[in-house]
Amino acid sequence: MIRKDHWNTVYGTKAPDDVSWFQSRPEVSLQLIERAGVAKQEPLIDVGGGVSVLVDHLLEAGHTSLTVLDISGVALEKAGHR
C-alpha cells in the first residue's frame, strides 16, 4: 500500500480521537513553541499535522500565520472543516 493511501484510509475510517496519538490539548508542543519565542505573526508550519488540534490552539492563542502539511488529503480536508 502506498503511504498516502494508508493515511487516507486511517483518517477516512477513524474519528480524530480514535487514534493512539490523539491529544485534546498538545501541551508539550504548545509549550515548546512558546519557549522558542515565536511571535504571534511569525509563520509556523505543522508538518504531518493530520487532524491534530495543534493549529486550533495556536489560533486561539493569537497566532496568525499557520500552515498544516500532511500527506493525507482526507486529513487536511477534515481539519479544514473545523
N, C-alpha and C positions, 0 to 999 in steps of 0.2 A: 504494500500500500504506500502511496506517495504521502509524505508528511503533511502536505496541505490537505489532502483528502482525510487523513487521520484526524487532524484538528477540526476540520469542518464537521466530521461525524461526532466528535466529542461535544463540541459546542451546539450541534444541532439536535442532540439527543439527551443532553443533561441540563438540568437547571443550573444557573450560576453557582448556587450554594450547595450543589450536589457533587462537587469535585473536591478532592482531598486538599487542594491548595487554597481553597476559598478562605478569605478573611473579611469579615464585615467592616473592619477598620484596619488597614495595613499600617499598623503603628510604627514598626521598625522603619519602613520605607519613608513614612512621613517625617519621622524624627531625623533620619539621615539627610533628607532634603533640607529640612530646617537648619540642621547643624552645618551644612555645606554653605549656608548663607545665600542661597539662590533668591534673588529679588523676585517679587511677585510678577513683574513684567518680563523677566527673562524667559526665553524658551526652554521648555522641558519636553523630553520625549520618553514615553514609557514603551520600551522595546519588549515585545512579547506580552503585551498588556492583556490580550484576550478580552474577557468581560470583567476584568478587575475593576473594583470601585476606587482605585487609587486616584484616577482622574477626577472623580466626583468630589473626593475630599480635597483635592488640590484646588478645584474650582471654588468650593465652599470656603477655603482659606484665602481666596482672593487672587490666585494665580490666573493669568490671562492669556498665556501663550503656550498651549498644551497640544501635544500630538500623541496619539496612540498608534503603535505599529504592531501588526500581528500578521502571521502567515494565513490565518483563517479569516476569510471574508465573512463567514457566518458570525464569528465572534465580534468583528468590528461592526457589523450591522446591528447585532443585539445591543452592543454598548452604545451605539449611536442613537438607538431608540430611547435610551434612558435620558 
